Amino acid sequence: MKRFSLAKRERITRTAEFRTSLKKGVFSSGRSVKIGVSPNGLDYSRIGVSLRKEDFRLSVTRNKLKRHIKEIFRLNKYGFSKGYDIIFIARAPAAKMDYRQLEADLLGVASKARVYRNDK
């Protein structure tokens, strides 16, 4: 049975790790999300979420979007390629999207970046 939890090792938390991933990363953009992808040399992928305070003034909105993006990754992580650091940078239109629209856009951009494949 597959585990759909998001372990601490699967998250990028340190500023230095964010910077190296963003510096080495290849970017793809969608309507509401920009994705930076860089190889990490590990046998699993890691996720980082970045939101600008200028785009999302309320902390409630920022935290909700972070939770939604992490949840989308958690539920679909077996479709993501292994061995990559994936940074999700949310844009202002993401605040007006519901969960399903955000999921479709995020997975579409990840497919375009060639780090996600849908085997359903």
URMO-V342382 format. One record per residue. SS is DSSP state (@ for helix, = for strand, . for the rest). OMEGA is omega in radians with two decimals (* if undefined). Layout:
# URMO-V342382
SS;OMEGA, SS;OMEGA
This chain:
# URMO-V342382
.;-3.13, .;3.06, .;-3.11, .;3.10, .;3.10, .;-3.09, .;3.13, @;-3.14, @;-3.14, @;3.13, =;3.03, .;-3.07, .;-3.08, .;3.14, @;-3.14, @;3.11, @;3.07, @;-3.09, @;3.14, @;3.10, @;3.14, @;-3.13, @;-3.11, @;-2.95, .;2.98, =;-2.99, =;3.00, =;-3.08, =;3.02, .;-3.12, .;-3.05, .;-3.05, =;2.99, =;-3.09, =;3.00, =;-3.08, =;3.06, =;3.12, =;-3.12, .;3.11, .;3.12, .;3.14, .;3.08, .;3.10, .;3.10, =;-3.09, =;3.00, =;-3.13, =;3.14, =;3.09, .;3.12, .;3.13, .;3.12, .;3.14, .;-3.07, .;-3.02, .;-3.06, .;3.14, @;3.10, @;3.14, @;3.13, @;-3.11, @;3.11, @;3.12, @;3.09, @;3.12, @;-3.14, @;-3.12, @;3.11, @;3.13, @;3.09, @;3.10, @;-3.09, @;-3.09, @;-3.09, @;-2.99, @;3.13, @;3.03, @;3.13, =;3.10, .;-3.14, .;3.05, .;-3.14, =;2.90, =;-3.09, =;3.12, =;3.08, =;3.11, =;-3.10, =;3.08, .;-3.05, @;-3.14, @;-3.14, @;-3.11, @;-3.10, @;-3.11, .;2.99, .;-3.02, @;-3.09, @;3.10, @;3.11, @;3.12, @;3.14, @;-3.14, @;-3.11, @;-3.14, @;3.07, @;3.11, @;3.11, @;3.07, @;3.11, @;3.12, .;3.11, .;3.03, .;3.14, =;3.03, .;-3.10, .;-3.14, .;-3.12, .;*
